């Protein structure tokens, strides 16, 4: 089947982007086979391209927990496992599948406690600011960059920036 953009929830469009463009080429489709992930960057914006069973998506290459690069995580179907803290996220919906081990506030605003993978001793929360920071860290839903495929290339819309020269 020809590669195609995956639909994403309209409300989760990345801030500063518009659905109608301008689209700019970022990668040849041939360089993103099924099951692959790649990072593309402009300035300080890092975007994750992923070829999922439902199509190709462009989302932030920053874990919605503590910003680790999801592009070096493990992709299983539509779900990527973050290289830090065991968080797992559905790249097709933007939803959290598994909260990070550090716990925190989930996308619906509900506090989730720390946890440990099976077979490992439970971690005790360090006292003081660190525990407070963990408790107050919100894991939000992923955001998406509008994407299309033209002439064998993946094109996305970058966020507009005020400084044209940046
Ligand atoms: S940075 Fe990804 S789960 Fe913590």
Boltz pocket constraint, residues with backbone or C-beta under 6 A from the ligand:
constraints:
  - pocket:
      binder: B
      contacts: [[A, 63], [A, 64], [A, 65], [A, 66], [A, 67], [A, 68], [A, 82], [A, 83], [A, 84], [A, 85], [A, 86], [A, 87], [A, 88], [A, 100], [A, 101]]
      max_distance: 6.0
